[in-house]
């Protein structure tokens, strides 16, 4: 085996290792991103439920305020 063949094999192996290193980093980043998106989705669903509750409470308060304004004869 001549040194050109050895250098060629070493070059191919080095290139493969470099590509695999990039692939592993991208895969790791995508996994972290997927976990973050899942967590964000859960937080948004929880916030949506809280918002629905607050809108219900605000609607009830609006009805009570309107009834009190009618009783007092207040016009806006």
Long-range contacts (C-beta under 8 A, 24 or more apart in sequence): none
